[in-house]
Amino acid sequence: MNAEEWFDDFYRTHLRRFSGFNWPAGEGFVELSESFRWHIEDKSIPKDIAFEASLRLMGEPVKNISFGNMLPRFLEIATEMKTRRSETNQANATLQYAATVSKGCLDCGGSGMTDRVSHKDGHLQRFFCNLCAMGVYLAQANRNTKLGENTPDLSDDANARLRMRECGDGRFDSPFKHQAKDWDAERDALRTALYELPPEAAAKKIALIKKGLFAGTSA
């Protein structure tokens, strides 16, 4: 909506809110009104933000508001609100995109967070996923939050051995998504299955085992 359509209503409301203010008389009053109008249009401040910025300005100490600083302070508040809204809209759009393209992630299922188990003491630790956009989004969005401080990122090289990897037969897994005993049981089952495979297929699986893809390294 163009400011021309709502400015008069806004300015009447603004004047009523500051009825005790020492407004300039005559041409000074008109000039202030026109200055408000021009700056609101120039900075493309929407109606709802203009009304709320005026309301927020009422919360400031009366002694801090004067003819000379009312408009600059109003514009400062309104511009900050507009910037924050833009950043929020961009973040929401990025979040929606990340959620869409991350559906069915092999590690986290699209949540952006996945668990790993220590094979030393069974401790469960949550990580930001390194395989999908949601994991990247959450890691960046929480860079300066308590969640970010307490949640390691599988994208970090220090956590490379905990990442998902190909385990043969087109499967991807990580030993540390399982308790040690469960992973050992799966390893043993795979090794036992070697005796039932054709020689060529068995050789491929043996090669995988030798590469350490099924090694029981401990976290």
LINDAGI-V721162 format. One line per field, one symbol per residue. phi: phi as a letter, one per 40 degrees, with the letter a starting at -180 (. if undefined). psi: psi as a letter, one per 40 degrees, with the letter a starting at -180 (. if undefined). A space follows every 50 residues. Layout:
# LINDAGI-V721162
phi=???
psi=???
This chain:
# LINDAGI-V721162
phi=.ccdcbcdcccccccccbccccccbfcccccccccdcccccccfccdccc ccccccccccddccbbdcbccdcdcccccccccccccccccccccccccc ccdgdcbbghcgbabbbcccbgccbcbccbcbcccccccccbdbbccccc bcbcccdcbdccccacbgfgcbabdccbcdccccccdccccccdcbcddc cccccccccccgcbcccbc
psi=hidddedddddddddddfdeigiiibddddddddddddddddefhidddd ddddddddeihdeehiddeddddddddddddddddddddddddddddddd eehehddeeedeiiiihhedeehhhhihieeidddddddddfdfidddde hihedhddedeeiiiheifeihihdeeiidddddddddddddedeeiidd ddddddddddeedeifii.
